[in-house]
Amino acid sequence: MTDSVYHHDSAADLARAIRAREISAVEALDQMLAREKRVNPPLNAVVTLNVEAARARAEAADEALAKGELWGPLHGLPITLKDTYDVVGLPTVCGDPSLRGYRPERNAIATQRLLDAGAIVYGKTNVPRMAQDIQSYNSVFGTSNNPWDTTRTPGGSSGGAAAAVAAGLTSFELGSDIGGSIRTPAHWCGVYGHKPSWGIVPLQGHIPGPPGTRSEPDLAVGGPLARSAADLRLVLDVVAGAGPLERGGWKLQLPPSRREKLSDFRVACHLDDSFCPVDQATRSRLEGLARGIEQAGGQVDYEPALPATLEEQAALYNQLLNAVIGAGVPTKLYKRMRAGAAFYKWTGRGQSPIGEFLRAATASHKDWARAHEQREKLREGWAHFFERYDVLITPVTPTPAIPHDQAGTVLSRTIHVDGQPRPYRDQFLWIAAATSAKLPATVAPAGRTADGLPVGVQIIAPYLEDHSSIRFAELLAEAGLGGYERPPL
C-alpha cells in the first residue's frame, strides 16, 4: 500500500489492509510518523508525540494478529487525538500554560473506547486556549494553519484535528463541539465531521471543565472527523454508548438511516438568512448542491417552515452557551462578571455584545430554567418538523476559512461577507439550531470556491437519528456531489 493511497484513503480501508496483513501496524505507524515529519511543520497541527509507546502498542497489535486475535474494528490504526482528551502517557494541555505539567492518570472514556477497539494514539493536535475560539492558536504550541491555504485558520476548536485529517496525518480524529468546534473545522478543511446527538458520547476526561470533572456539560458533545462519511459511522459506533453510571440500566441503540437512497430523502434547505448573511461563494456552492440533489431525484423544499427563526434560535443558543461558560469560571472572576453585568445594564449598554454576554453568563438558575423550557419546546417543534422532512441542509458558517486574526477578542473581531464587515460571532450562528436542540449534524465537503477553498454543508437530522445525516452525507459523495479532496500539501 503506497503512501499516497494509505494517507488519503479511509480509515476503514487501512483497517482492512492491516487485518489482511497487507501492511503491518508497525509499518502503518512508521509511515504516519514519516509523513508527520514531512507535512506537519507548515501546518503545526500535531503538537505532541508519544512515539515509543505508540510503537510498542503497534508491535503488540501485530503480535495479536499473528495469534489470530483482533482487538476491534480499529485494530492497528495510528491516530492523533484533539488535545482536550486525556490520554495516559501524553499531557493534556488544551493550549493553556497552566496545564503544561498536567499528565492524566487515566484515559478519557472516549479515548479508552478507541483504544479498546484497537486504535494506536501517537500524538495530540492543537486547539485554541481552553478550546474557546474558532481559530486554533495558543501561547504554548503556537498557530495551526489550514492545509488549503496556510495564511488561513483551519478553524477551532478542533482545528488541529481537522487539518491533520485533511493532510493525511491520522486515520481519523475525535473532536468536540459546543460552538461548531467539529463542524466549522470540517467545513474549512474539506473533511467530514459529525456532531452527535447530545448525551450519547460521554465527555468525562475532556477539558474543559477542569481536570477531574465528572459532570456532562450542557450542549457539548464529542464526535469524529474523517475523510469519508463511512468512517464517521465507524468511529461513532465505537465511542457512543452509555456512560459508567448509566450502563447498568440502559443500552444505546441508534436507529438506522431513514432512507438508503438519495432519491428517497425529503430535504429541507435553509441556505441564507438576512439575520446572518452567507457570502456568495458559499451560497452558490450550496445552491448547486441542492440542485444536484433534485437532479438525483431527491425531494427538495427551499422554503420550509422552520420551528423558529435563525435569530430566535441564536438567542436561545447564546443564553445556554454563555451559562455554561459562566459556570466554568473561577469564583473571583464570576463575581467581577456579575458586577460588570450590573454596570452595563445601569449604563444602558446591556444590549451590547459584552453586556449580553455578561448577563447570560451570570444569569440566575431561574433564568436558565426558563431558557431550558424554551429549548424543550423548540425540540418538540423540531420533532414535528422532521415528520415532514428527513434532513435539513444549511451553511456551517457564512464564509469559507478566514485569514488568521488574533487581534482583539471573539466579541470585538469582525469578518467580511461579500466585502461587508460583520461580527466575528456570526461564525457561531448557523450551528446554533442543532446545538441548542441537541440534534445530530454532519458536515460533508460540498466542493470548493473559485479561489479553491473548501465549502462544507451542514446536514441536520432528528434527535438520535445520527445515522440518517451520516448516510445522507455518504450518498452525496456517491452521487458526485462533493466529497474529500486532497489539499495542496
N, C-alpha and C positions, 0 to 999 in steps of 0.2 A: 504494500500500500504506500503510495508516494506521499510526500509531504503535502503537495498541493491538494490532493484528494482528501486526505485524512483531516487536515486542519480546517477545511472549509465544508466538510460533509457533516452529516448529522451525528449526534451522539449515539443514536440507535444503531447506525451503520458501523461505527467504531466498536461498539459493544459486541455486535455480531461477529466482527472480524477477530476480536480478542477471544471470544468463546470458541470460534472455529480454529484458533491457533494460527491465523494468518499473520498476526502481529502479536507480540507478547506485551503484557502490561508494562514491563520494563522498557521495551522499545518505544511504546507509545509515550511513556513519561519522558524518556530521554529526547525524543523528537519534540515534545512540547517545551521542554526546558531549552532546547537549542533555538526553537522559534522565539521563545520569550526573550532570549538574549539578543536576537537579531531585531525583532519587531517592536518590542516593548519600549525601548528608550525614548523614541519620539512621542509615544503615547502616554507614558507614565500611568498605565492602567493597573498593572500588577505592582504592588508596593512592598510586599514582604514575601519571603520564600522559606520553605522548610524542606530542603532537598533531601537530606539524609533520611528523615522519617518517611517521606513520600517514596523514596527508592526502596526502603526496607519493606514498606507495605506492598509496593508493586511486585517485589520478589516473592512475597508471601502469596500474592494473588496468583502468580504464575505457578507456584508450587501447589496451590489448592486446585487449580485447573488440571494439573498433571495427575492429580489423585482422583479426578472426576468430581471435585467439589465446586459448586457455583454459589458465590456469596449472595447474588441477587442480580436484578436487571442492569445494574450499573457496574458490574464486576470489571475492575481494572481501568475504569475511565479516569484519566487525570483531569482534575478540575481546580478552579480557583473559587473562592467564596468572598462575597462582599464583606469588607472589614467592619461589619456590625454584628456578625455572628461569632459566637465563641467557638474556638477550635483549640483543643488541648495541644500544646506544643507551639502555638502561634500567639502573638499578642493580639488583643482586640483594642485597637487604638481609637477607632471611629474619628480619626482626624483631630483628636483633642490632645493637646500637650499633657494634660493632667493624667491621661491614661497610657502614657508611653510605657510605664512599667507594669501594666496590668496583664497578668497571664492567667487565664481561666483555668480552674481545676477540673471542670467538666465541660463537655460539649453542649452547645445549644441543642434543643430537641430536634430541630430540623437538621442540624449538622449530623447528629447521631443517626438519624434515619437515612441520610445519604450514605454514611459510612457503612451502616448495616446492609445497605443494598449494593455495596461493593465499590463505591467511589473512592478515589485517592486525592486528597486535598494537598496540593503542592504550594499554594500561596494564597494571598489575600489581595483584594482590589480596592482601589481608592474611593473615598467618599468625601463630601463636604464635612466641615466640623460638626460633629454630633448629628450628621445626616440631615442638616437643616438648610438646604439650599437646592436650587435647581441646576447648579454648577458644582462640579466636583473638584474642589481645591481646599487646601488647609496648610497651616504653618508647619506641620510635621512632615508630610510627604510631597507637598507642592501641588501643582496643577495637572490634571489629566486632560488630554486632548482628544478631539474627535478623529477617528481614523479616516473619515472622508475629507476633512479639512482641519488641519491642526491649529488653525487660528480660531477655531470654534470649540465650544464645550461639547462633550459627549452627553451632557445632562447630569442630573442628580436626583436623588442621592445615589442611585445605583449606576453612576456614570462610568466608573472604572470597570464595573461588571459588564455593562453593555459594550464598551469599547473592546474589552477582552474577548467577548463572544464574537463581535464583528470581525476582529482581526485574527481569529483562529487561535487564541492563546489559551483556550479552555474548551472542554467538551460541551459545557453549558455553565450557567451560573444560577445562583439563588439570590434574588434581590428582595427588597422590602418596599412597601408603598403605603404612604399615608397622604402624600401630596402629589401623586403621579410619579413616584420615585422608581417604579418599574416601567411605567408606560411612556413617560417622556424620554428617558434614555433609549428605549427600544425604538421609538419614533425617530429620534435624532441620529441614531447609529445604524438604522436599517436592519434591525433584527426583530425577532418575535419576543413578546413579553406577555405575561399573564398575571393580572391582579385577581387572586381568587376571591370567592365569596368570603365575607368576613367570618372568622371563627373556625375555619377548617384546617388551618396550618398553625400550630402552636408557635408562639414567639418567645417562649422562655429561653433565656440565653442570648437574647438580642439586645443591642444597645442602640438608642435609648429605649427605656429608662436606664438608670444607673446599674452597674454590675450587681447581680443578685436579685433583680426584680422578678417577682413571681407572677404578678397580675398580667392579664392580657389587655393591652391598651385599646381604647375605643378607636375605630376607623382603620387601624394599622393592620397590614397583612404581610405575609411572606409568600413569594412566588417565583417561578422560573423565568429566565431569559435564555433564548436558544436560537439556533439557525433554522429551525423548522417547527411548524406547529405540532407535529407528531412528538417532538422532543419535549414540548411543553406538557403534553399529556403524560409522557413517560415520567417526567420528574414530579409533576403534581401528584400522580398516583403514589409516588414514594413518600412524599413529605406530608401529604394530607392525612388527617385522621384525628381521633380523639386524643386529648392531652392526658397526662398521667393521672389526673384526678377524675377524669370522665370515662376512661376506657373500661372501667369495671361495669358500666351501665349502658353504654351505647357504642355503636359502631357506625362509622361514616360509610355511606353507600351512595355516591353521587349518581344521578340518573344518566343514562346515555344521551347522546345528542338527540334533539327533537327530530332532526332531519338528517339524511345521509346524502342527499343530492342538492347541489346549489339551486337547481330549478324548483325545488320544493320549499325553499326558505321564504318566509314572509318578512321583508326587510323594511324597516323604517329608517329614514335618513333625516338628520339634523346637521347640516353642513356649514351653516353660517348663522350669525346672530348679531343684531345691532348692539347688544349689550357687551359682546366680546368678539369684535370683527376678526375674520380669518383672512390672511393675505391671499392674493390672487393665485400665487404659485401653489400653495397648499390646497386651496379650494378647487382649483382646476383639476388637480390630481384626483381628489376625492370624487368630484363630479364625474370624471372619466371612469372611475371605478364603479360608481353606481350605474352608469350606462352599460358597462360591461356585464354587471350582474343581470340587468334587464335582458341584454342580448343572449345571456346564457339561460334565460327562461325564468329567472327569479322574479318574485313579485315585489316591486319597489314602490314605496309611498314617500314622496318628497315633502309632504306637509302633514305629518302625523300630529295628532292632538296629544301633546306630552302631559304628564301628570302635574307638572309645574314648569314655569318659565326657567330659563337658564339663570336669570337674575335671582329668582326665588331660591333655586337650588344652591346657588353660590352663597347666598346669605346664610342659609342653614348650615352649609358645609363650614363656612368660616367660623360660625359660632361654636360648632362642635370641635373643629380643629384647634382653635385657639384655647378652648377649655382644656384640651389635652396638653398643649404647650404650657399653659399656666400652672397646671397641676404638677408639672415636672421641674419647675424652677426652685431653687433654694428659698427657704422661708424669708430670709432677709430681702432678697430681690423681689419676692412676691409682694411683700409689704410696700416696697417702693413702687411697684407696678400699680397697686391699689391706690396709692396716693396720687400717682400720675393720672390714673383714670378719672379720679375726682377732680383733679386740676383741669384736665382737658374738658370735662363736662362743664365746670364752672366758668371757663373762659370761652365757652361756645364753640369749641373745636372738637366736640365729641364725635362728630361725623367724619373727621379726617381719618386717613389710614391708620395713623398711630393711635388716635383716640379710640377708634373702633377696635383695634387690636387689644388695647389695654382693657377696654370694657369687657370684651368677650373672654379674655384670659383670666379675668378676676371676677367673673360673674358668680352669683350665688348658686348653690345646688338647686334651688327652686327654679332659677332661670334655666339651668341645664336641663332639669326635668321637663320643663315646657318645650325646650328645643327637641328633646328626645321624643316627646309625644308627637311633635310635628313630624319628626323623622319617621315614626311608625305609621302615621297616616300617609306620608309620602310613599313608604314601602308598600302599603296596601294599594295605592294608586298605581305603582309600577306593576304590581301583580296583575291588576286589571288590564294595564297596557299590554302586557305580554300574553294576554289571552287573544289579542288581535295580531300581534307580531311575534316573530321568533327572536329577532335580534334588532338592535338599534345601532346604526353606524354614525360616528361623529368624528370631528377632528380630535387630536390629542392636545395640541397647543395651537395658537394662532399662526405660528411660523415654523419653518424648519430650524435646524440648530442655529443658535445665536452666537455671535462672536463673544469671546471671553470678556467679561465685565465684572471686575472685582472691586469697583469703587462703590461707596455707599452701602446700603443695606437692601434687603428684599423689599422693604417698604418705600425706598427712595429711588431705586433704579427705574429706568424705562427701557422699553423695546420699541422697535419700529415695525409697523404693519402697513405695507404699501406706502412707505415713506412718512407715515404719520406716527408721532410719538404716542405710546400707550403705556399704562402702568405695567411694570415688571410682573406684578401679581396676576395679570391677565393669564400668565402661563399656567396658573393653577385652577382656572375656572372650568375648562371643558372636562376635566377629570372629576369635578365635584359631584355630579349626579351619582355615578357608580359608587364613589367612596361613601358619601353620606347615607345612601340607601343599602349599603353592604352588598352590592351586586358584583358579579364577576365581570371582568373586562379584559379582553385580549387585544393586543396591538399586533397588527400584521403589516409588513412592508408593502406599500402600495405604489411603488415606483419612485422616480426622482424628479426634481425640478429641472428646469433648463440649465441651472447652474450646477447640476449634478448632486444636489443634496437629497438625502432620503426623506420620504414622507411616509408616515405610518397612519393607519386607520384604526380608530378605537371601536371595538365590537363589544357591545354591552348585551348581556343575556340575563334571564331571570335568576333570582337568588337560588343558589345551589345547582344551577344548570351550567356549570363551568364547561362541560364537555360540548355544549351547543356552540358557545363562542369559539372554542378551540377548533372544533370541526369546521365551522364556517371559515375560519382563517385558513385551514388546510385546503378547503375546496377552492378558495380564491386562487391560491398558488397553482392548484391543479388545472384551473381554467385559464391560466396565463395572466391572471390579474394581480401582478406583483410577486413578491417572494424575495428571499435573501439573495443579495448580490455581494460579491467580494469588493471591499473597499480598495482604494489605490495602494494602500500599504500591503 
